Amino acid sequence: MAIAGKGGRPLGYPKSGGRKKGTPNKATLAVAEKLASVGCDPILGLAGIAMDKKSSRELRARCYIELAQYMHPKRKPVDVPNEQPTVMNAITALDASPEGCDGGNQPISEP
C-alpha cells in the first residue's frame, strides 16, 4: 500500500531499476576521467605536499588529516556522562503555617 499523496512503489516491495550501489554518478565519473587523462592523482599530490618539509606545518597537517580518512574510519562522537550529582532543595512552608501539619491524621470537616 502506497503512502497517501506519495507516488512510486508501494512499501515493502524491493527496489528495482536505477544505479547499482557504488556506481559513481556522471559528474563524478567525468571528473575522474579528466584527472586520469592529464595524469593527475590527487592522493599522490596530497601525500607529496604532506611530506614536503618546505610546506607550512598547517598545510602539511591539513593534508595528513585529509589523507587519514582514507586509511582509518572516522570515530563517532561519544556522549560524556555528566558526573556531577544533581542537588535539589525543597523548601516547604509547613513549619510556618499557624495550624501546623498533622500528617493527614485528622479528618477534614466539611461545612
Secondary structure, 3 states (H helix, E strand, C coil): CCCCCCCCCCCCCCCCCCCCCCCCCHHHHHHHHHHHHCCCCHHHHHHHHHHCCCCCHHHHHHHHHHHHHHHCCCCCCCCCCCCCCCCCCCCCCCCCCCCCCCCCCCCCCCC
